[in-house]
Amino acid sequence: MKINGIAYRSIWRPSDDAKSIRIFDQTRFPWEVEVLELRDVGAVAHAIRSMQVRGAPLIGAVAAYGLVFALQNDASDAALEKAAADLIETRPTAINLRWAIERMVTRLRALTPAERVEAGYVEADAICDEDVQVNEAIGRHGLDLIREIWERKGKTGRVNLLTHCNAGWIATVDWGTALAPIYMAHDEGIPVHVWVDETRPRNQGSLLTAWELGSHGVAHTVIADNAGGHYMQAGDVDMVIVGTDRVTAQGDVANKIGTYLKALAAKDNNVPFWVALPSSTIDWRVRDGVKEIPIEERSQNEVLFMTGLTDNGAPGRVRIAPDNSPAANPAFDVTPARLVTGLITERGRCDASEEGLKGLFPDGQ
Ligand code: MRU
């Protein structure tokens, strides 16, 4: 996608410095577009933990290069296993991270240590290229849904969508998952409008999704997280579409904290609730998402402080709770499959159920 008319991916390997990667520092958006250079595994682990990079598919791609960086001085089996374990534990909920690392380890373990670094770059590049293709396919399948709504409305007014968190191009290598169909609908001339949940505590909605949509010219309105149900009751939401960090074999969906409440409100108001995901987000090893998906608990400071643009025009942080009040900060929640209208994958749409997923992915992959 483009920033000021220039096409970017959210991660790239510069041709004149191919042993490093570049990412955008997502803690600086939307006020600054700052490119970070990463060239060692420690910097990669820090970028993932601190959410300079974030979004399930993107952290998988970045971690893949992190593994290669770790092997530059020591490409032994022991070094490979240790770096893999260290990277996997940086963020526990998004399964794409483990998926990417396991794919890399499987590929590299079969080679001699001397061959591993070069082959690692090739494999990490492939993970990135495939992510772009997969998201484009998700976009096309989701676009069909938006087109159906537009036709059902007699091609009058606008199609109102609601999204939570950021599942756009900066959460993936390009296109995004939940936002890909929205970009495609907009490009096709369908008048879409997006209700953007601010997504407390880190405000990925108001800081990132609003910035992405605005940069692409997509009409949108930022709303407080608690406003979505109100707009659904008023008939102002045609469809909810979100991304996900992990989908279980029976179709339960882990996503940014607050997604579950949106699904409950959607159910009560007969608003379709769709989840867009690449197949690398399916964790075939778990079934009951509420019981089995580990939920990342992040620093209480993310709740107690807010970051924004201050009156003097510079980004700053303010405390929003009394000095002695503690906070809790679960970063994700689980929406049970029964609340999900369907899943949009690179292979098409399916029910959020074991049968639905197996219909599209018979081999469980
Ligand atoms: O904590 P984050 O910002 O990494 O959480 C991101 C999300 O919850 C996204 O919705 C999810 O990763 C899907 S991104 C295509």
Residues whose N, C-alpha, C, O or C-beta is under 5 A from the ligand:
A	BS01	MRU	R54 G55 A56 H164 C165 N166 A167 A171 T177 Q204 G243 T244 D245 N255 K256
